[in-house]
């Protein structure tokens, strides 16, 4: 199922990329032809492989365009770190000039897109019931704190045992040279099969260090409701919690249960944190 999901994302990105390049060729003929590349942190094609392909293709100018509207050190920040690491470890110089679009949570077109989709759904209700529909804006949650020792033991397969007396040795180190709030996790011994776990672990070092993600999600919600004229009751909720530690709350599933009991009509769930249509799969599986 996961491989099918990734394949679908790649197809969607390629389609989006072709449309974007076609539009850029029309708007900016002086820099045409434009070409898109897709790179992932934890699935193929990996960021490092994509960067190597771009170098081999002789690309001279590149715009790193994140597909996360809201910035987080564990998502967009992690990708920026991967690009920096690739060139820091590369012996050859690059001719590429880089620009970065690292967030677009308040972009007017994004706001209008969300608002228009919500209006289409609201139009399915009768006029007298429409304004009573409760809108839930759901975004991927992040942990509020973490336990380095437990995480390290989990990675090494010794969670809940005494086989690893000093779990922090040669296992989890914080990159001290990275900006505060954007410190990545570095693992001494790594099994590629645990890349998805590494992604979850990367989430756990951010919220208490000033990561702007939650605030930027809130900004998106505020502007969407402003575009809608604050026509309906609404709430920002969080999904995809993993493990026992406290995460951003309230949880999407808890709110759906609660609001369904308090409102006589419907609760409409709007997924905010990714721009891809395919992330509705995540929304439906979590809610």
C-alpha positions as CSV (number, residue, x, y, z in Angstrom):
1,X,0.0,0.0,0.0
2,X,2.8,2.4,0.9
3,X,4.6,1.8,-2.4
4,X,1.4,2.4,-4.3
5,X,0.9,5.6,-2.4
6,X,4.4,6.8,-3.2
7,X,4.0,5.9,-6.9
8,X,0.8,7.9,-7.0
9,X,2.6,10.9,-5.4
10,X,5.4,10.7,-8.0
11,X,2.9,10.6,-10.9
12,X,1.1,13.6,-9.4
13,X,4.3,15.6,-8.9
14,X,5.4,14.8,-12.5
15,X,2.0,16.0,-13.8
16,X,2.2,19.2,-11.7
17,X,5.8,19.7,-12.8
18,X,5.0,19.5,-16.5
19,X,2.1,22.0,-16.1
20,X,4.4,24.3,-14.1
21,X,7.2,24.2,-16.7
22,X,4.7,24.8,-19.5
23,X,3.4,27.9,-17.7
24,X,7.0,29.1,-16.9
25,X,8.0,28.7,-20.6
26,X,5.1,31.0,-21.5
27,X,5.7,33.6,-18.8
28,X,9.5,33.6,-18.8
29,X,10.7,32.7,-22.3
30,X,14.1,34.2,-21.5
31,X,15.0,31.4,-19.1
32,X,13.2,28.6,-21.1
33,X,13.1,25.7,-21.5
34,X,12.3,24.8,-17.9
35,X,12.6,21.3,-16.5
36,X,11.2,19.8,-13.3
37,X,12.8,17.3,-10.9
38,X,11.3,15.4,-8.0
39,X,13.2,14.5,-4.9
40,X,12.1,12.8,-1.6
41,X,13.8,12.5,1.7
42,X,12.6,9.0,2.6
43,X,11.5,7.4,-0.7
44,X,12.8,7.1,-4.2
45,X,13.9,9.2,-6.0
46,X,16.0,10.4,-3.1
47,X,17.0,14.0,-2.9
48,X,20.7,13.1,-3.3
49,X,20.0,11.0,-6.4
50,X,18.0,13.9,-7.9
51,X,20.7,16.4,-7.2
52,X,23.3,14.1,-8.8
53,X,21.1,13.8,-11.9
54,X,20.7,17.6,-12.1
55,X,24.5,18.0,-12.0
56,X,24.9,15.5,-14.7
57,X,22.3,17.3,-16.8
58,X,24.3,20.5,-16.5
59,X,21.5,22.5,-14.8
60,X,22.7,26.1,-14.2
61,X,19.8,27.6,-12.2
62,X,17.6,25.8,-9.7
63,X,14.6,26.8,-7.6
64,X,14.0,24.5,-4.6
65,X,10.2,24.6,-4.3
66,X,8.8,22.8,-1.3
67,X,5.4,21.2,-1.6
68,X,4.7,21.9,2.0
69,X,2.8,25.3,2.3
70,X,3.8,25.6,5.9
71,X,7.4,25.5,7.0
72,X,8.7,23.0,9.5
73,X,12.2,22.1,10.4
74,X,11.2,18.4,10.2
75,X,9.9,18.7,6.6
76,X,11.2,21.5,4.5
77,X,14.1,22.2,6.9
78,X,15.1,18.6,6.6
79,X,15.2,18.8,2.8
80,X,17.2,22.0,2.9
81,X,19.7,20.2,5.2
82,X,19.9,17.3,2.8
83,X,20.8,19.7,-0.1
84,X,23.4,21.4,2.0
85,X,24.9,18.1,3.1
86,X,25.1,16.8,-0.5
87,X,27.2,19.8,-1.6
88,X,29.2,19.9,1.6
89,X,30.4,16.3,1.0
90,X,30.8,16.7,-2.7
91,X,34.4,17.1,-3.9
92,X,33.5,18.9,-7.2
93,X,32.3,22.4,-7.4
94,X,28.8,23.1,-8.7
95,X,27.9,25.7,-11.3
96,X,24.3,25.8,-10.2
97,X,22.8,29.0,-8.7
98,X,20.1,28.3,-6.1
99,X,16.8,30.0,-5.1
100,X,14.4,28.7,-2.5
101,X,10.7,28.8,-2.0
102,X,10.5,27.4,1.5
103,X,6.9,28.3,2.5
104,X,3.8,29.7,0.9
105,X,1.1,29.3,3.6
106,X,-0.4,32.8,3.0
107,X,-0.2,32.7,-0.8
108,X,-3.4,34.3,-2.1
109,X,-4.0,31.6,-4.7
110,X,-3.6,28.9,-2.0
111,X,-6.1,30.6,0.2
112,X,-8.6,31.1,-2.7
113,X,-8.2,27.4,-3.6
114,X,-9.1,26.2,-0.1
115,X,-12.0,28.7,0.1
116,X,-13.4,27.7,-3.2
117,X,-13.3,24.0,-2.4
118,X,-15.0,24.7,0.9
119,X,-17.7,26.7,-0.8
120,X,-18.4,23.9,-3.2
121,X,-19.0,21.5,-0.3
122,X,-21.1,24.0,1.6
123,X,-23.3,24.5,-1.5
124,X,-24.5,20.9,-1.1
125,X,-26.4,21.9,2.0
126,X,-29.7,23.7,2.0
127,X,-29.5,27.5,2.6
128,X,-31.0,27.3,6.1
129,X,-28.5,24.6,7.2
130,X,-25.4,25.8,5.4
131,X,-24.2,28.3,8.0
132,X,-24.5,25.7,10.7
133,X,-22.0,23.3,9.1
134,X,-18.9,23.0,11.4
135,X,-15.6,23.3,9.5
136,X,-12.6,21.3,10.9
137,X,-9.2,22.4,9.5
138,X,-7.0,19.3,10.0
139,X,-3.2,19.4,9.8
140,X,-0.4,16.9,10.5
141,X,0.5,17.1,14.2
142,X,4.0,17.3,15.8
143,X,5.1,16.0,19.2
144,X,5.6,18.5,22.0
145,X,8.6,16.7,23.5
146,X,10.7,13.6,23.1
147,X,12.8,11.1,25.0
148,X,16.2,10.6,23.4
149,X,17.0,7.4,25.3
150,X,13.7,5.7,24.4
151,X,14.0,6.7,20.8
152,X,17.5,5.4,20.5
153,X,16.5,2.1,22.1
154,X,13.6,1.8,19.7
155,X,16.0,2.3,16.7
156,X,18.4,-0.3,18.0
157,X,15.7,-2.8,18.8
158,X,16.3,-2.7,22.5
159,X,13.3,-0.7,23.6
160,X,12.2,-2.0,27.0
161,X,15.3,-4.0,27.6
162,X,18.7,-3.6,29.4
163,X,20.9,-4.5,26.4
164,X,21.8,-0.9,25.8
165,X,23.1,0.7,29.1
166,X,24.0,4.0,27.5
167,X,21.6,4.5,24.6
168,X,22.9,7.9,23.6
169,X,26.5,6.7,22.8
170,X,27.1,6.4,19.1
171,X,23.4,6.6,18.4
172,X,21.7,9.9,18.5
173,X,23.6,13.2,18.3
174,X,22.3,16.7,17.7
175,X,24.1,18.7,15.0
176,X,25.3,21.6,17.1
177,X,26.2,23.7,14.1
178,X,22.7,23.8,12.8
179,X,20.4,26.7,13.6
180,X,18.3,26.4,16.8
181,X,15.0,24.7,16.0
182,X,16.5,23.0,12.9
183,X,18.8,20.5,14.4
184,X,18.7,17.2,12.6
185,X,19.3,13.8,14.0
186,X,22.4,11.9,13.0
187,X,22.6,8.2,13.5
188,X,25.8,6.3,14.1
189,X,24.6,3.0,12.5
190,X,21.7,3.1,10.2
191,X,19.4,0.5,8.6
192,X,17.8,1.8,5.4
193,X,14.6,-0.2,6.3
194,X,14.1,2.2,9.2
195,X,14.0,5.4,7.2
196,X,10.3,5.9,7.9
197,X,11.0,5.7,11.6
198,X,13.8,8.2,11.2
199,X,11.3,10.6,9.7
200,X,9.0,10.3,12.8
201,X,12.0,10.8,15.1
202,X,13.0,13.9,13.2
203,X,9.6,15.4,14.0
204,X,10.2,15.1,17.7
205,X,12.9,17.8,18.2
206,X,11.1,20.8,16.8
207,X,8.0,22.1,18.6
208,X,9.6,23.2,21.8
209,X,12.4,25.0,19.9
210,X,10.4,27.7,18.1
211,X,9.4,25.7,15.0
212,X,7.0,28.1,13.1
213,X,4.8,25.2,11.7
214,X,1.8,25.5,14.1
215,X,1.7,29.3,13.7
216,X,1.8,29.1,9.9
217,X,-0.9,26.5,9.8
218,X,-3.0,28.9,12.0
219,X,-2.2,31.8,9.6
220,X,-3.6,29.7,6.7
221,X,-6.8,28.9,8.6
222,X,-7.3,32.6,9.5
223,X,-6.9,33.8,5.9
224,X,-9.2,31.0,4.5
225,X,-11.9,31.9,7.0
226,X,-11.4,35.6,6.2
227,X,-11.9,34.8,2.5
228,X,-15.1,33.0,3.5
229,X,-16.3,35.9,5.6
230,X,-16.2,33.8,8.8
231,X,-19.4,32.3,7.6
232,X,-19.3,29.1,9.7
233,X,-18.1,27.9,13.0
234,X,-14.6,26.4,12.6
235,X,-11.6,24.8,14.5
236,X,-8.0,23.9,13.8
237,X,-7.3,20.3,14.7
238,X,-4.3,17.9,14.4
239,X,-3.9,14.4,13.1
240,X,-1.5,11.5,12.6
241,X,-0.2,11.3,16.2
242,X,2.2,8.3,16.8
243,X,3.3,7.0,20.2
244,X,2.5,7.9,23.8
245,X,4.1,11.4,24.0
246,X,2.0,14.6,24.0
247,X,1.4,16.1,20.5
248,X,-0.3,19.2,19.3
249,X,-3.9,19.0,20.1
250,X,-6.9,18.7,19.9
251,X,-6.9,15.5,17.8
252,X,-8.9,15.4,14.6
253,X,-10.7,12.2,15.5
254,X,-11.7,13.4,19.0
255,X,-13.1,16.6,17.6
256,X,-15.1,14.8,14.9
257,X,-16.7,12.7,17.6
258,X,-17.4,15.7,19.8
259,X,-18.7,18.1,17.2
260,X,-20.9,15.4,15.6
261,X,-22.7,15.1,18.9
262,X,-23.0,18.9,19.4
263,X,-24.1,19.8,15.9
264,X,-27.3,18.6,14.3
265,X,-26.0,18.8,10.8
266,X,-22.4,18.1,9.5
267,X,-18.8,18.4,10.2
268,X,-16.6,19.2,7.2
269,X,-13.0,18.2,7.4
270,X,-10.4,20.2,5.4
271,X,-6.8,19.0,5.1
272,X,-4.3,21.9,5.3
273,X,-0.7,20.8,5.7
274,X,0.0,19.4,2.2
275,X,-0.8,20.8,-1.2
276,X,-1.1,17.4,-2.9
277,X,-4.6,15.9,-3.5
278,X,-3.2,12.5,-2.7
279,X,-2.9,13.4,1.0
280,X,-6.6,12.9,1.4
281,X,-5.5,9.2,1.7
282,X,-3.7,10.2,4.9
283,X,-6.6,12.2,6.1
284,X,-9.1,9.4,5.6
285,X,-6.9,6.8,7.2
286,X,-6.2,8.9,10.3
287,X,-9.7,10.3,10.9
